[in-house]
Amino acid sequence: MAATTNLNIRTDKDVKEQSEKIFAELGLTMTAAINIFLRTAIRENGIPFALKLDVPNAATAAAIEEGRRIADDPNVIGYSDMDELRKSLGV
């Protein structure tokens, strides 16, 4: 096994707490997450990757919300198949 060493870093308290929460949701400790970053940076020879939770961006979140509003609105006309939609559109 390779010899280990300590790495001491300073960071903003909020940054540490927020990142620990994300890493915990991913099943990682802060040490494991930092080691993943360092090893991948070596392999990629630079800043290597984005490791994140599956959270939609603002545009996608707004589209999902709009879809939910439409689905729940009894005044919105729905179609059960494409032929019905085409007939309604006159195409």
Secondary structure, DSSP 8 states (H G I E B T S, - for coil): ------------HHHHHHHHHHHHHTT--HHHHHHHHHHHHHHHTSS----------HHHHHHHHHHHHHHH-TTS---SSHHHHHHHHT-
